[in-house]
Amino acid sequence: MNQTNDNLALQAVSLTKIYGSGHTEVVAVRDATIEVKKGEIVALLGPSGGGKTTLLTMLGLIRLPNTGQIVINGTLVFDKHQAKVDVRRFRRQNLGFVFQKANLIPFLTAAENVRLAMEINDQTARSSRKRAMELLEYLGVAERAQNLPNLLSGGEQQRVAVARALANHPSVILADEPTAALDSARGRQVMELFRKVAHEQNAGVIVVTHDHRTLDLFDRILEMEDGRLKPHQKTTEIG
Amino acid sequence: MNLATKDIKHNLGRFSLTAIGIGLLLMIVMGMGGIYRGLIQEATLIVDRIGADLWIVQKNTRGPFAEMSRIPRDLQDRALAVPGVETSFGFISYTVQRSYKGKPLRLTLQGLDWPADRGRWLPIAAGRGLSQAHYEMVVDKTAGLQVADKVKLGKDIYTVVGLTQNMTSPSGDAMVFMTLTDVQAVQFDMSPESIRIERTARVNRLLSFNLGQIQPQLTEIAGGLSSQIPALGTSLISAVLIKVKHGYDIDAVQKQIEAWPDVSVYTYEGQKQLLLKGFVDRSRRQLGLFRALLLIISTIIMALILYTLTLDKVHDIAMLKLIGARNSVVLGLIMQQALLLGAIGFCIAYILGQQLFPYFPRRVILMRNDLYMLAMIVIVISVLSSLLGIYRAMRADPSEILS
């Protein structure tokens, strides 16, 4: 992959992740190739232990692949065996993460949790304060801005987590079962939110999910099984 | 946004209790230093206050504080004849323990060479100084006596006419200032029966000699007051204090007196060093070791506390790393809390110490330089103790968020 497509938020080619060695060697992800366009929301389905989360952590530069290549927003970030960028800096500038649990910092208010992501990215307190409020408003939790996470409902916490993920205008948002801890109505609301974010913020969004009731919200569905990535068997194009 | 203060605010109760615990530990460390300073000041207080240039004591002794020294009182007249000597005072110092109103009362009696020395140099905090040759005393407040209290010492009753402040002996007992004659009266006090036995023994000794048989009238003198027997010589004192005339070389005067075969002479500095190196040295080393141990214990306790606090935050730290926080953000969170803990602990130690130390039986002196030094040490142990927590935080893996 020598040429990059400006319309692509993410390109990953032949990613492989192997845990352990010798008799204990486990190939968690085998030769996975994926492309996500800007403004596209992609679902990643598959049974537990199929390698979805491992793939997501590799795309998010949390765990580096053994081999393969990753290009995010036109920047080659991983090639063959090594990272080509300062991964932590790249993460804070280009990637957004949302997980099953909101993982908000418990001693910071909702607004501060969002601001933190911007302030560690060298934004001024003033501008981060303003954008945090805008994001919380956009996601419908502005009235809870000054509340600590333990005073927020699960759905509200996830919205704040989404706001934090959006804080630095990421090219790619990676979400790992973000609705697993929510009831179906709230789960759907959050998925709708991801769709809205992908389309309005022009970010590429990959969501690992088990919730088949929300699959209609995704532009594309991929499936992972035994470490291999493939198009969803029933429908590959929904939107 | 300061994460350390936000976290502290969120866990204020736990942080406050921890800071109080650290503060109490540091107060003990501070107190140890203060006790050491107090020991030094108490040890050298009398030497400093008297300010004598030379101390004449019994030959080959390190009296009068380090060990007993006995010299005849007329030595002060001999010393006065030495060229360059301006004044010469007799000095006695010894400790007595009596019972007063059912409680033990330890007093270090200091004799003032009345009338030349009326104790005008004493720091009188209440009442007045001595105004007569007998039966008056000036006592340090730590004795617990009040002006007008009456204390029986020997056969006589002495009235407290004044109180001093911070005048305690090297062993921490309250100093009592009386005339030299009164102190001698207390020092050589004997029971009537002992006096009678001593007089009879003197008469018997005289009669066993030829002189007593030739001059039997001498037995009347031998059986009388010891002060009226010329052969018994003058009374004994602990030391003679010399003030050298302006313009004279103190060392030269010292050498001249030191040539006498019956005395040793110490300068002001020499006497002070005798006290510090002999009397205080062991206590100083003991306190120093305790202090070092306490600092090590404080460091270990702080390290464990900070490690535990960090363990509680490992998940949050992993999240911080995942969203791209630099190591400095994580390091700052732990280090700032450690330094705040140390700083607040130090302030608590100081404030509590100021309130509690005056009630300690021995003086506790907090000197500014010692406090600065301790503050620096607290900074160092705060940094050291945070290292364990930082090590754990640096090992936190962003992928822990997924587990």
Chai-1 contact restraints between the chains, C-beta under 6 A:
chainA,res_idxA,chainB,res_idxB,connection_type,confidence,min_distance_angstrom,max_distance_angstrom,comment,restraint_id
A,T53,B,L402,contact,1.0,0.0,6.0,A-B,restraint_1
A,T57,B,S399,contact,1.0,0.0,6.0,A-B,restraint_2
A,I62,B,P398,contact,1.0,0.0,6.0,A-B,restraint_3
A,I62,B,S399,contact,1.0,0.0,6.0,A-B,restraint_4
A,R63,B,S399,contact,1.0,0.0,6.0,A-B,restraint_5
A,R88,B,G324,contact,1.0,0.0,6.0,A-B,restraint_6
A,R91,B,G324,contact,1.0,0.0,6.0,A-B,restraint_7
A,R92,B,G324,contact,1.0,0.0,6.0,A-B,restraint_8
A,N103,B,M319,contact,1.0,0.0,6.0,A-B,restraint_9
A,N103,B,I401,contact,1.0,0.0,6.0,A-B,restraint_10
A,I105,B,D316,contact,1.0,0.0,6.0,A-B,restraint_11
A,F107,B,K6,contact,1.0,0.0,6.0,A-B,restraint_12
A,F107,B,D7,contact,1.0,0.0,6.0,A-B,restraint_13
A,F107,B,H10,contact,1.0,0.0,6.0,A-B,restraint_14
A,L108,B,K6,contact,1.0,0.0,6.0,A-B,restraint_15
A,A117,B,I323,contact,1.0,0.0,6.0,A-B,restraint_16
A,E119,B,M1,contact,1.0,0.0,6.0,A-B,restraint_17
A,I120,B,A325,contact,1.0,0.0,6.0,A-B,restraint_18
A,I120,B,V329,contact,1.0,0.0,6.0,A-B,restraint_19
